[in-house]
C-alpha cells in the first residue's frame, strides 16, 4: 500500500498544504471590496473603527443607501476617514464619499449604532476604487491558494510580489546565511579602524545588494555608516555585505594578516548555535517561475477583479 498526501492540521484546517511550503492566500473580489456582513456589529452608543489595508496613494469611494439622518450627532451613522482625522467628520454616504489613502494605504470605516435603527445590515454598502460611486454590487469573493518554497518578503518599500500576468514570483529580497562557507573575501579587510575591521562578502560570490538600501540580520545591528563608525554592526560597503567586527570579539588584532583576521571571523560565525541570517535588497530582480503548483488563472468577479494577497504572507523586518 502506497499512501501519499498525509497532513497533520490544526484549527480544523482541511485543505492539504504540501510539507515545507508557504501558503499564500489570494482573495479575488469584484469592484465592491467591503464585506459589511463580516465587519459591522451592533454596539449601541459606541463609536467603532474598522481598519482596512488598501493600496497606497489611491482614491476609494464608499457609498450606501443609509438615510441622511445618519449624519446626525448622537445617532447612528457610518463614515470613512483617514489616519489623523478626528471622529467628528461624520458624512452622509448618499452619492458616495471619496478618500485618498496615504503611503500606508490605511482607510478607516467608522460607525455608531443607536436605537433609531434595527441593524446596519438593513442597508447596503459599497467601497470601490476610484473617485465616483457606481451602481451597487454585493460583495463577492473567492480565495485561491498559492504554495511557495519561500515566503514573500519585504524590507521598507522593496517587496517580493506575484506577477499574475506572467505567472512568476518576482524576488526583490534575498536571504543568505553567514557561515564559514559564506563567500567572504579572505584577502581583504575593508576600512580597518582602531578597534574593528569590516569583513566583506566577495562580490563574485553572491548577487550584489542594492546601494543605499537597508538589510536585516538575526544577530548584527544594521548600520548605514559602517565604513566610519567603530562599532560592531552589519551594512553595505563597496557593493558588498560587510560585518564590522571588534578585534577583541574574534581574538585578533590589526597587526595580524587580513587572511588570518577573516579566518578568525569565520570561526566566530560557526560558534553560534543558531545560524545567522541576513535579508537584503537585490540590485536587480530575480524572477522565479512557479510551476508546481502553478499560479492560478485569475478570473473576474462580476466583470472586475480586485486581488488581495492574504495577511501574514509577507515577512517584513522579521527573521
TORLUMKOL-494148 format. One line per field, with one value per atom (N, C-alpha, C): residue number from 1; z, y, x; atom name. Coordinates in steps of 0.001 Angstrom, whole numbers. Each point is the difference from the previous one (the first is absolute). Layout:
<sites>
num (NUM	...);
c3 (Z	...);
c2 (Y	...);
c1 (X	...);
atomo (CA	...);
</sites>
This chain:
<sites>
num (1	1	1	2	2	2	3	3	3	4	4	4	5	5	5	6	6	6	7	7	7	8	8	8	9	9	9	10	10	10	11	11	11	12	12	12	13	13	13	14	14	14	15	15	15	16	16	16	17	17	17	18	18	18	19	19	19	20	20	20	21	21	21	22	22	22	23	23	23	24	24	24	25	25	25	26	26	26	27	27	27	28	28	28	29	29	29	30	30	30	31	31	31	32	32	32	33	33	33	34	34	34	35	35	35	36	36	36	37	37	37	38	38	38	39	39	39	40	40	40	41	41	41	42	42	42	43	43	43	44	44	44	45	45	45	46	46	46	47	47	47	48	48	48	49	49	49	50	50	50	51	51	51	52	52	52	53	53	53	54	54	54	55	55	55	56	56	56	57	57	57	58	58	58	59	59	59	60	60	60	61	61	61	62	62	62	63	63	63	64	64	64	65	65	65	66	66	66	67	67	67	68	68	68	69	69	69	70	70	70	71	71	71	72	72	72	73	73	73	74	74	74	75	75	75	76	76	76	77	77	77	78	78	78	79	79	79	80	80	80	81	81	81	82	82	82	83	83	83	84	84	84	85	85	85	86	86	86	87	87	87	88	88	88	89	89	89	90	90	90	91	91	91	92	92	92	93	93	93	94	94	94	95	95	95	96	96	96	97	97	97	98	98	98	99	99	99	100	100	100	101	101	101	102	102	102	103	103	103	104	104	104	105	105	105	106	106	106	107	107	107	108	108	108	109	109	109	110	110	110	111	111	111	112	112	112	113	113	113	114	114	114	115	115	115	116	116	116	117	117	117	118	118	118	119	119	119	120	120	120	121	121	121	122	122	122	123	123	123	124	124	124	125	125	125	126	126	126	127	127	127	128	128	128	129	129	129	130	130	130	131	131	131	132	132	132	133	133	133	134	134	134	135	135	135	136	136	136	137	137	137	138	138	138	139	139	139	140	140	140	141	141	141	142	142	142	143	143	143	144	144	144	145	145	145	146	146	146	147	147	147	148	148	148	149	149	149	150	150	150	151	151	151	152	152	152	153	153	153	154	154	154	155	155	155	156	156	156	157	157	157	158	158	158	159	159	159	160	160	160	161	161	161	162	162	162	163	163	163	164	164	164	165	165	165	166	166	166	167	167	167	168	168	168	169	169	169	170	170	170	171	171	171	172	172	172	173	173	173	174	174	174	175	175	175	176	176	176	177	177	177	178	178	178	179	179	179	180	180	180	181	181	181	182	182	182	183	183	183	184	184	184	185	185	185	186	186	186	187	187	187	188	188	188	189	189	189	190	190	190	191	191	191	192	192	192	193	193	193	194	194	194	195	195	195	196	196	196	197	197	197	198	198	198	199	199	199	200	200	200	201	201	201	202	202	202	203	203	203	204	204	204	205	205	205	206	206	206	207	207	207	208	208	208	209	209	209	210	210	210	211	211	211	212	212	212	213	213	213	214	214	214	215	215	215	216	216	216	217	217	217	218	218	218	219	219	219	220	220	220	221	221	221	222	222	222	223	223	223	224	224	224	225	225	225	226	226	226	227	227	227	228	228	228	229	229	229	230	230	230	231	231	231	232	232	232	233	233	233	234	234	234	235	235	235	236	236	236	237	237	237	238	238	238	239	239	239	240	240	240	241	241	241	242	242	242	243	243	243	244	244	244	245	245	245	246	246	246	247	247	247	248	248	248	249	249	249	250	250	250	251	251	251	252	252	252	253	253	253	254	254	254	255	255	255	256	256	256	257	257	257	258	258	258	259	259	259	260	260	260	261	261	261	262	262	262	263	263	263	264	264	264	265	265	265	266	266	266	267	267	267	268	268	268	269	269	269	270	270	270	271	271	271	272	272	272	273	273	273	274	274	274	275	275	275	276	276	276	277	277	277	278	278	278	279	279	279	280	280	280	281	281	281	282	282	282	283	283	283	284	284	284	285	285	285	286	286	286	287	287	287	288	288	288	289	289	289	290	290	290	291	291	291	292	292	292	293	293	293	294	294	294	295	295	295	296	296	296	297	297	297	298	298	298	299	299	299	300	300	300	301	301	301	302	302	302	303	303	303	304	304	304	305	305	305	306	306	306	307	307	307	308	308	308	309	309	309	310	310	310	311	311	311	312	312	312	313	313	313	314	314	314	315	315	315	316	316	316	317	317	317	318	318	318	319	319	319);
c3 (0	0	0	-911	-100	343	1095	475	-215	-565	-210	582	105	379	1373	988	1378	591	724	569	1464	848	1383	37	452	-57	1392	79	1240	-343	1011	-152	-1051	-191	-895	-1471	-388	-1414	-733	-1150	-741	-1342	-521	-1302	128	-903	42	-380	852	-281	-124	-1142	-152	1112	511	1101	-413	890	-258	-905	-376	-884	804	-570	586	-768	726	-652	-86	-1204	-234	-429	901	-410	-836	-1148	-899	-126	468	-48	-1254	-757	-1231	176	-124	201	-1177	-32	-1015	376	-571	245	1433	630	1387	909	691	793	1496	393	1423	347	927	464	1287	-149	1157	981	-520	856	984	-408	881	874	-206	728	974	-397	853	1140	1162	1138	731	565	681	1426	263	1345	296	616	164	728	-632	638	-4	-594	31	-1411	-206	-1313	-254	-1147	-379	-1218	-100	-1126	-650	-1315	-798	-797	153	-730	-1208	-1170	-1233	-542	-416	-620	-1504	-714	-1431	-752	-1276	-790	500	35	402	-1075	438	-888	-1092	413	-924	506	-916	363	128	1068	217	318	-525	236	688	1093	696	-190	-338	-172	739	259	751	-180	408	14	1417	906	1365	-44	846	-37	356	-493	275	1473	754	1437	732	-701	635	274	-568	241	1228	691	1173	1214	787	1213	964	768	992	-611	-1220	-650	-621	-964	-696	-1281	-303	-1203	-443	-1250	-586	-821	124	-809	-237	-953	-319	418	414	486	-243	91	-140	1354	189	1251	271	1234	374	-39	-661	-21	1252	551	1241	-179	1113	-10	-310	-304	-236	-1477	-876	-1435	-534	620	-408	-1317	-973	-1301	-553	-649	-643	-1205	-130	-1071	-1268	17	-1199	-1110	-1146	-1090	79	1124	118	682	728	626	-354	-462	-506	956	260	772	-763	43	-653	1064	-56	1009	-98	1090	20	-344	351	-314	700	1138	745	-518	-873	-568	969	1158	1026	-197	70	-48	1141	712	1100	-431	412	-52	1445	343	1380	33	1068	81	1449	177	1319	-170	870	-60	1221	-209	1096	-173	819	48	-1206	-873	-1125	-1169	109	-1046	643	-797	468	-237	-1205	-332	-1154	52	-1131	-1246	193	-1138	-701	465	-743	-1249	-142	-1124	-734	-1229	-753	54	-188	24	-1118	-653	-1070	105	70	-30	-1259	-833	-1280	-307	-849	-413	-1000	147	-906	745	-727	596	-177	-643	-214	493	570	423	-1203	-210	-1110	552	-901	416	993	1008	1074	-498	447	-191	1346	366	1274	44	1209	191	-336	-867	-355	-50	370	-93	-55	-556	49	445	619	461	-651	-577	-561	710	259	718	-942	250	-727	1012	-401	913	-502	817	-382	890	-545	787	1036	-258	922	159	1153	168	-852	-174	-563	1093	-341	1000	-397	973	-280	940	-519	809	-449	868	-377	-1186	-1032	-1193	-1003	258	-921	462	-901	387	-1139	366	-962	-406	-1218	-404	-1042	-180	-985	-1222	-1171	-1262	-630	70	-470	-1523	-686	-1464	-563	560	-485	832	1079	901	559	497	624	1380	824	1271	-178	216	-156	1365	119	1265	19	903	195	1274	839	1261	-26	404	33	1434	318	1323	-137	834	39	1449	176	1320	116	1146	253	722	-702	571	-526	391	-500	-1489	-549	-1439	-803	685	-713	-773	-1133	-868	491	1200	482	-634	-390	-650	1024	-205	978	-203	-960	-273	220	694	228	1233	807	1099	-279	-179	-451	1149	-297	921	1440	232	1382	829	1214	954	1207	1049	1129	716	67	767	-841	-1281	-783	-1478	-726	-1451	-617	-1267	-695	-835	256	-802	-1123	-1235	-1110	-790	-433	-836	-1410	-580	-1341	-1002	-825	-971	-956	-337	-946	637	1326	677	135	-247	159	-795	-98	-700	826	-632	714	639	1195	631	-633	94	-532	859	-652	706	703	1200	793	452	24	535	1361	683	1328	-80	1117	120	1429	209	1307	360	1239	459	1311	217	1252	1147	-282	1067	13	-1159	-51	-306	665	-208	-1290	-787	-1259	270	-797	147	-1394	-340	-1324	-53	1131	34	402	-496	424	-387	-1034	-452	1024	802	837	1493	416	1419	570	1069	590	974	-477	832	-782	728	-669	-639	-1271	-735	-1362	-753	-1353	-933	-1216	-934	-1409	-872	-1398	-260	-481	-236	-1308	-905	-1299	-719	28	-665	601	1248	694	1301	436	1374	886	952	877	1459	792	1445	668	745	779	1332	248	1186	859	1310	929	59	-28	22	1244	1130	1224	-77	-747	-114	-652	-987	-725	372	1112	542	-1039	-589	-993	152	-897	45	-1400	-171	-1325	-531	886	-473	-667	226	-640	-1484	-787	-1432	-197	-1106	-268	-203	-558	-151	1356	947	1349	676	-193	613	-513	-1317	-573	474	67	469	1445	839	1378	24	-897	-82	-435	-956	-457	1109	795	1145	980	172	902	-486	-1301	-545	288	-78	217	1469	888	1436	490	-822	417	-174	988	-112	-1063	-133	-984	-1171	-1216	-1178	-104	-406	-187	-1412	-104	-1296	-296	-1286	-443	-1170	71	-1122	-570	-1333	-608	-1336	-490	-1236	-1182	-990	-1192	-848	-668	-889	-1169	-517	-1077	500	-762	475	-527	742	-336	-161	-1240	-227	102	824	183	-517	-999	-576	855	434	821	-904	-14	-862	760	1271	743	1449	366	-935	-707	-1145	-761	653	-264	447	-741	699	-655	-932	-991	-828	869	-170	767	-861	405	-753	642	-799	512	823	866	769	-376	-629	-459	-883	-873	-990	466	1264	508	1014	38	888	950	1277	1004	700	6	570	1305	1045	1294	474	238	557	1495	540	1387	985	1142	1057	526	389	568	-1027	-1291	-1029	-302	487	-189	1329	16	1199	-156	889	-117	1309	-92	1191	1056	-385	991	-478	852	-339	1144);
c2 (-1180	1180	1229	930	1229	1171	694	1102	1312	978	1328	1071	1194	1187	-133	-497	8	1373	561	1327	10	587	287	1459	251	1352	499	1318	611	964	351	930	-469	-1313	-532	185	376	215	-1332	-19	-1251	8	1161	32	-466	-850	-547	1059	170	904	-822	52	-775	323	-1037	174	937	930	921	1160	132	1076	1132	1196	1152	250	-12	225	1492	490	1398	78	407	127	1255	-144	1127	157	1136	266	801	-469	657	448	1289	521	876	375	924	1425	960	1413	407	-619	305	-817	667	-708	16	491	69	-1022	-889	-1039	484	661	577	-1082	-1126	-1056	-519	-33	-520	1077	1269	1081	742	266	790	-834	627	-611	1110	-336	990	205	1164	358	1382	55	1240	1066	1179	1170	72	-964	-2	90	937	143	-1173	-646	-1139	367	-587	274	-1297	-73	-1118	515	-613	429	-909	607	-735	347	-1003	195	-133	1138	42	463	315	498	1381	293	1339	1035	1229	1150	-274	-566	-393	529	500	513	-1145	38	-967	748	-504	618	-992	466	-829	605	-843	444	-955	477	-806	602	-762	523	306	203	379	1368	251	1282	1169	1165	1187	347	-468	273	-666	-901	-661	969	1192	973	850	-295	773	-433	991	-309	-819	-857	-854	-901	-466	-922	-1113	-702	-1041	570	-371	529	-895	197	-698	1019	33	920	-572	577	-427	1093	-403	957	-533	900	-347	117	-626	175	1480	399	1393	838	-485	729	-319	1007	-176	-791	-254	-805	835	1264	859	177	-595	205	-928	73	-839	523	-897	446	-964	553	-798	-710	-1308	-782	-30	655	46	724	-655	584	-294	-543	-412	1026	-488	852	-574	846	-444	410	-927	261	-598	688	-482	-450	-1249	-546	637	-55	487	-1113	215	-990	-1331	28	-1249	-772	600	-696	-252	663	-277	890	-622	709	-518	925	-379	104	-965	107	63	1111	187	10	-553	-83	-9	344	14	-404	-824	-387	529	330	471	-575	453	-618	334	913	384	-984	-1065	-1020	-1382	-977	-1381	-606	250	-581	769	180	606	-858	-1296	-913	59	908	235	830	512	862	-598	480	-492	1007	-517	829	-470	959	-350	876	-654	689	-442	955	-328	964	-441	835	1036	1249	1068	1142	1042	1223	136	-960	72	-1263	183	-1137	-563	-1298	-655	-849	-628	-809	-1075	-192	-941	-1435	-707	-1440	-625	-1092	-660	-428	-38	-481	-1487	-365	-1402	-252	-1190	-314	-1501	-358	-1377	67	-1072	-51	-1178	259	-1046	44	-1167	-96	-303	667	-251	-522	-1003	-602	270	672	389	-690	-190	-580	988	1287	1044	996	681	999	1235	816	1331	874	755	798	1469	855	1422	713	997	901	1417	763	1356	-21	779	75	-1107	-827	-1087	-1286	-599	-1188	-1021	-1288	-1052	86	-407	21	-1079	-294	-972	753	-322	581	-997	317	-941	-62	1046	-21	-969	22	-883	-1270	-82	-1159	-244	1068	-96	633	-404	668	864	1279	929	202	-448	87	1249	914	1181	-115	-982	-205	-1356	-37	-1252	-303	-1289	-438	-788	319	-751	-360	-1034	-392	322	528	301	-1181	-726	-1133	33	-967	-77	-319	-453	-262	1200	1104	1200	566	645	476	1286	-10	1169	51	1176	197	-203	-1010	-328	805	916	745	1492	377	1412	187	977	448	1467	342	1333	1005	1227	1128	-346	-473	-300	1282	-62	1111	-487	795	-342	-1266	-250	-1147	-1085	244	-953	91	-1033	-19	-578	319	-493	-1219	-1112	-1194	62	128	186	-1276	-253	-1163	252	-1008	92	323	1046	410	-1127	-839	-1074	-1171	22	-1143	55	1161	108	1186	109	1128	1258	1078	1227	624	567	710	1375	532	1327	1055	931	1065	894	467	903	-635	-1323	-668	-590	-478	-558	-1511	-619	-1453	-369	-1274	-493	-1207	-69	-1128	-527	-1314	-599	265	532	192	1403	471	1283	1132	1130	1161	708	406	699	1390	400	1305	560	1130	582	813	70	682	-974	-1228	-1057	303	813	295	801	810	972	-154	-779	-110	-1266	158	-1080	-817	-543	-813	-1251	-1095	-1230	191	-336	213	-674	71	-539	1076	27	1022	-312	990	-145	943	-569	768	-468	940	-330	-1116	92	-1000	-1396	-53	-1276	56	-1169	-111	-86	881	13	-70	-702	-77	652	1089	606	-723	-624	-836	551	2	465	-1016	477	-902	-887	544	-797	-1131	236	-1011	-1270	157	-1166	-311	630	-299	218	1192	344	1463	507	1412	439	1290	562	-364	-469	-364	-1375	-807	-1316	173	-990	74	18	589	104	-1389	-916	-1366	-632	217	-537	629	1299	681	-568	-197	-527	-1428	-818	-1380	-50	905	89	390	899	433	-1148	-807	-1137	-1036	-205	-906	537	1316	643	-225	101	-213	-1413	-971	-1395	-344	931	-282	171	568	224	-1276	-252	-1148	241	1264	364	695	-389	596	1484	781	1430	225	560	244	1493	312	1387	110	969	356	1325	80	1254	192	1229	363	-260	-718	-289	1250	76	1131	-8	-1179	-109	-770	-981	-862	-1403	-960	-1402	-653	-257	-575	-1530	-543	-1440	-472	-873	-484	-1139	142	-1014	-907	-1278	-914	-1176	-168	-1147	391	334	179	1348	120	1239	1098	1223	1128	-68	56	-219	1139	-325	1047	829	1316	883	363	-466	293	1177	730	1184	-397	911	-154	1161	-306	1035	1031	-459	889	803	-108	764	-846	193	-810	874	-281	618	-1117	59	-1076	474	-789	309	-1213	179	-1087	-27	-1196	-145	524	487	510	-1112	388	-971	-693	289	-669	761	1227	770	134	-393	173	1300	949	1287	341	201	372	-1077	-1242	-1070	-1233	-543	-1232	-999);
c1 (859	-859	894	-297	780	-908	319	-844	739	-692	583	-906	529	-783	-650	749	-482	297	-966	183	-401	844	-358	-445	-1227	-542	-340	-225	-463	-1130	-778	-1118	-1003	-101	-1012	271	1222	298	-1	-676	-151	706	378	662	1443	411	1362	1023	997	1109	1269	688	1235	995	658	953	1131	331	1100	-344	-1273	-415	-649	36	-660	-1298	-1120	-1284	-288	-249	-315	-1466	-899	-1404	-201	-621	-258	-1508	-512	-1435	-322	-964	-406	-1443	-256	-1342	-391	-1290	-473	336	-742	334	-315	-997	-330	899	917	1009	-293	-1177	-335	-1068	354	-921	-658	-1144	-677	-450	-435	-541	1032	1269	1045	633	-395	664	-903	-1244	-883	-556	-63	-660	-755	-1120	-823	488	544	463	-557	-1118	-746	811	70	586	1501	719	1462	553	907	636	942	-136	841	836	1186	898	438	-148	504	1186	1164	1196	211	81	239	1370	752	1302	-182	67	-269	1243	-160	1129	412	1288	423	-301	-256	-186	-1033	-1125	-1055	-1336	-827	-1318	-997	-791	-1070	-1291	-1100	-1304	-917	-645	-972	-1378	-959	-1376	-930	-1214	-958	-1391	-999	-1360	-466	960	-366	-677	-1002	-711	915	-348	811	20	-995	-29	1157	690	1132	1144	-55	1070	-290	-1110	-373	816	403	756	-856	651	-649	-1070	279	-915	824	-571	740	583	1230	633	1145	399	1145	773	1334	786	1390	710	1359	962	1204	991	1393	962	1412	683	1168	738	253	-221	222	-1256	-1057	-1252	-795	-657	-732	-1277	-648	-1219	-1244	157	-1162	-317	821	-208	-1082	-1180	-1122	-544	-197	-480	-1037	-1013	-1017	602	-232	612	-845	-1163	-821	770	146	772	1482	446	1401	875	975	1017	1369	893	1298	1119	908	1209	1176	1130	1216	990	396	905	1380	727	1371	976	1256	1036	-242	-711	-241	-1212	-814	-1145	-1143	-3	-1011	-1228	-1169	-1278	-867	-654	-879	-1458	-798	-1448	-476	-638	-440	-1526	-562	-1454	-463	-1253	-630	-1455	-511	-1407	-732	-1284	-840	-1397	-912	-1326	-863	467	-839	83	816	63	-26	-352	50	1371	562	1296	614	1304	713	-130	-201	-76	-1353	-899	-1232	255	1238	354	1200	241	1146	1135	1234	1211	910	639	940	1241	1163	1287	718	393	610	1129	897	1113	-492	482	-406	-659	-351	-549	-1503	-648	-1434	-683	-1199	-807	-740	117	-698	-1137	-735	-1147	428	-840	327	61	1026	110	322	-633	318	1463	535	1370	65	930	229	1499	410	1426	210	1140	482	1461	470	1387	707	1166	839	1348	551	1263	1156	1117	1243	1012	791	966	1417	793	1355	1022	1205	1091	521	-151	430	-1142	-66	-1059	272	-1005	204	595	1024	709	-14	272	72	943	706	825	-338	-658	-386	-945	329	-843	290	1004	358	-678	-789	-758	-14	58	-280	-1472	-300	-1403	-272	-1286	-442	-506	547	-452	-980	-1286	-1007	-71	462	-37	1039	1205	1059	123	-803	32	1402	588	1313	-41	953	241	1235	-132	1118	635	1237	719	869	-288	836	839	-342	704	678	1274	748	407	10	453	1288	972	1251	310	777	469	1485	381	1406	633	850	726	1427	790	1375	31	-1117	-83	-464	-332	-420	1187	-281	1094	647	561	715	1392	403	1289	1116	826	1035	1280	-2	1225	-186	-1093	-229	-863	341	-843	-278	-1273	-362	-14	454	-99	372	1230	394	84	-537	91	780	46	872	-443	-1311	-485	-660	-181	-790	340	-409	128	-1257	-248	-1187	360	-671	154	-1040	419	-918	-203	-1237	-284	515	597	562	-1104	223	-1018	-362	964	-271	-743	-104	-593	-1503	-624	-1433	-509	-1318	-604	212	384	335	-1229	156	-1111	-183	-1201	-289	691	691	700	-1022	353	-830	-1318	-70	-1176	341	-1014	191	127	340	-21	-341	-296	-430	840	450	803	-561	160	-443	970	1179	976	597	436	684	-975	193	-848	386	-1005	268	564	983	640	285	-636	232	1290	736	1304	1093	-115	919	1445	193	1362	788	-705	709	-235	-975	-310	630	741	793	-848	-1129	-881	-402	-235	-415	-1365	-90	-1251	104	-1100	-28	-537	507	-440	469	-110	403	1168	1095	1216	627	222	614	-756	-1336	-852	140	394	122	-769	-487	-473	1229	92	1167	-396	787	-194	1196	-245	1085	64	1142	157	1125	-217	1024	1137	1229	1157	-17	-438	-28	-1026	-1090	-1049	532	887	511	1455	438	1324	1100	-20	1014	368	845	400	403	152	260	1378	913	1340	33	-1031	-68	-318	350	-304	-1509	-429	-1435	-624	774	-510	-253	930	-178	-1219	-188	-1136	-1327	-90	-1238	-246	1046	-163	-499	510	-487	-1481	-366	-1393	-899	453	-792	-180	1041	-123	-1044	-3	-965	-1433	-236	-1343	-493	881	-390	-181	316	-129	-1436	-881	-1378	-828	-868	-900	-1059	-415	-1006	677	-348	614	-344	991	-207	-530	-1193	-616	-36	64	-40	-976	-892	-857	491	102	415	-710	36	-686	930	-509	795	186	1137	263	-992	-299	-981	-1196	-462	-1069	237	-470	210	-1363	-418	-1312	62	-866	-75	-1352	-13	-1243	-546	-1248	-643	-832	314	-747	-606	334	-511	-282	-1249	-1106	109	-612	100	-829	393	-807	-1331	-1122	-1290	-380	-815	-584	-939	72	-867	-1200	-1164	-1220	-724	-747	-684	-1217	-401	-1222	-911	-1131	-926	684	882	585	1184	392	1141	748	1303	822	797	-77	859	740	1330	818	621	-137	596	781	1292	811	-229	-289	-404	1010	-497	855	889	1207	928	857	-221	778	1284	109	1220	725	1261	819	769	-239	653	704	1291	755	-3	-65	-123	730	884	704	-158);
atomo (N	CA	C	N	CA	C	N	CA	C	N	CA	C	N	CA	C	N	CA	C	N	CA	C	N	CA	C	N	CA	C	N	CA	C	N	CA	C	N	CA	C	N	CA	C	N	CA	C	N	CA	C	N	CA	C	N	CA	C	N	CA	C	N	CA	C	N	CA	C	N	CA	C	N	CA	C	N	CA	C	N	CA	C	N	CA	C	N	CA	C	N	CA	C	N	CA	C	N	CA	C	N	CA	C	N	CA	C	N	CA	C	N	CA	C	N	CA	C	N	CA	C	N	CA	C	N	CA	C	N	CA	C	N	CA	C	N	CA	C	N	CA	C	N	CA	C	N	CA	C	N	CA	C	N	CA	C	N	CA	C	N	CA	C	N	CA	C	N	CA	C	N	CA	C	N	CA	C	N	CA	C	N	CA	C	N	CA	C	N	CA	C	N	CA	C	N	CA	C	N	CA	C	N	CA	C	N	CA	C	N	CA	C	N	CA	C	N	CA	C	N	CA	C	N	CA	C	N	CA	C	N	CA	C	N	CA	C	N	CA	C	N	CA	C	N	CA	C	N	CA	C	N	CA	C	N	CA	C	N	CA	C	N	CA	C	N	CA	C	N	CA	C	N	CA	C	N	CA	C	N	CA	C	N	CA	C	N	CA	C	N	CA	C	N	CA	C	N	CA	C	N	CA	C	N	CA	C	N	CA	C	N	CA	C	N	CA	C	N	CA	C	N	CA	C	N	CA	C	N	CA	C	N	CA	C	N	CA	C	N	CA	C	N	CA	C	N	CA	C	N	CA	C	N	CA	C	N	CA	C	N	CA	C	N	CA	C	N	CA	C	N	CA	C	N	CA	C	N	CA	C	N	CA	C	N	CA	C	N	CA	C	N	CA	C	N	CA	C	N	CA	C	N	CA	C	N	CA	C	N	CA	C	N	CA	C	N	CA	C	N	CA	C	N	CA	C	N	CA	C	N	CA	C	N	CA	C	N	CA	C	N	CA	C	N	CA	C	N	CA	C	N	CA	C	N	CA	C	N	CA	C	N	CA	C	N	CA	C	N	CA	C	N	CA	C	N	CA	C	N	CA	C	N	CA	C	N	CA	C	N	CA	C	N	CA	C	N	CA	C	N	CA	C	N	CA	C	N	CA	C	N	CA	C	N	CA	C	N	CA	C	N	CA	C	N	CA	C	N	CA	C	N	CA	C	N	CA	C	N	CA	C	N	CA	C	N	CA	C	N	CA	C	N	CA	C	N	CA	C	N	CA	C	N	CA	C	N	CA	C	N	CA	C	N	CA	C	N	CA	C	N	CA	C	N	CA	C	N	CA	C	N	CA	C	N	CA	C	N	CA	C	N	CA	C	N	CA	C	N	CA	C	N	CA	C	N	CA	C	N	CA	C	N	CA	C	N	CA	C	N	CA	C	N	CA	C	N	CA	C	N	CA	C	N	CA	C	N	CA	C	N	CA	C	N	CA	C	N	CA	C	N	CA	C	N	CA	C	N	CA	C	N	CA	C	N	CA	C	N	CA	C	N	CA	C	N	CA	C	N	CA	C	N	CA	C	N	CA	C	N	CA	C	N	CA	C	N	CA	C	N	CA	C	N	CA	C	N	CA	C	N	CA	C	N	CA	C	N	CA	C	N	CA	C	N	CA	C	N	CA	C	N	CA	C	N	CA	C	N	CA	C	N	CA	C	N	CA	C	N	CA	C	N	CA	C	N	CA	C	N	CA	C	N	CA	C	N	CA	C	N	CA	C	N	CA	C	N	CA	C	N	CA	C	N	CA	C	N	CA	C	N	CA	C	N	CA	C	N	CA	C	N	CA	C	N	CA	C	N	CA	C	N	CA	C	N	CA	C	N	CA	C	N	CA	C	N	CA	C	N	CA	C	N	CA	C	N	CA	C	N	CA	C	N	CA	C	N	CA	C	N	CA	C	N	CA	C	N	CA	C	N	CA	C	N	CA	C	N	CA	C	N	CA	C	N	CA	C	N	CA	C	N	CA	C	N	CA	C	N	CA	C	N	CA	C	N	CA	C	N	CA	C	N	CA	C	N	CA	C	N	CA	C	N	CA	C	N	CA	C	N	CA	C	N	CA	C	N	CA	C	N	CA	C	N	CA	C	N	CA	C	N	CA	C	N	CA	C	N	CA	C	N	CA	C	N	CA	C	N	CA	C	N	CA	C	N	CA	C	N	CA	C	N	CA	C	N	CA	C	N	CA	C	N	CA	C	N	CA	C	N	CA	C	N	CA	C	N	CA	C	N	CA	C	N	CA	C	N	CA	C	N	CA	C	N	CA	C	N	CA	C	N	CA	C	N	CA	C	N	CA	C	N	CA	C	N	CA	C	N	CA	C	N	CA	C	N	CA	C	N	CA	C	N	CA	C	N	CA	C	N	CA	C	N	CA	C	N	CA	C	N	CA	C	N	CA	C	N	CA	C	N	CA	C	N	CA	C	N	CA	C	N	CA	C	N	CA	C	N	CA	C	N	CA	C);
</sites>
